[in-house]
């Protein structure tokens, strides 16, 4: 009886560590720099108001500076002063092997601003994509983007 009680926690512990290891192995990071190519703002950029839209296209570069895809976003201003000005965005990154679709709420894209988005899905190699996307504005028109795929 005592041996069986010891075996069960040990087997369970081994199983949990194997599952944790497999889970970690499945995580994939993709890091790109997004460079603004086109931008349309449907209101006054100096005075954004609820309902204004920010629509843009970017070129995605890997760490060596090679173009690896494109991206696009459609964002709507959803709050303005006296609240923090925020926009709700639907974004798509297009790579040779498929697309990653992500979205959420973010502050205006000013240098130093950062945002977290949820991955909603994808196509091709990314058809089962889930996870998060982190974006940090590093310079006017440049955003460092990291996809943390589960």
C-alpha angles and dihedrals in degrees: 000000000000092000091053091052091053095045094054096057091043093051091044090049092050091047092050093049091049091049091048091050093048090048091052091048091055093055111102127189124204116187121192140159114233114211117195113245103167134009134184122181116187097206138031106310090204091055110028117192134191110284096027112130132220113199119179147163126211139187115231120221130189123224092276091055095253117143107246101170149319136264139200136193138191113196132178124202104241102174135025138176134348080036122052110280106249135172130206111221141194110197136181129196114200117204130171091260098046147299133290116208118200140160151167144122122311141170118253112289100259124147108283095021117131134190141184120216132187119237107238099186142287150215136252112002088000097052092118095037119149131159138075139303123213119200128186124182105226101173137354105299095004126102128177107219127191122188112204102195121193 
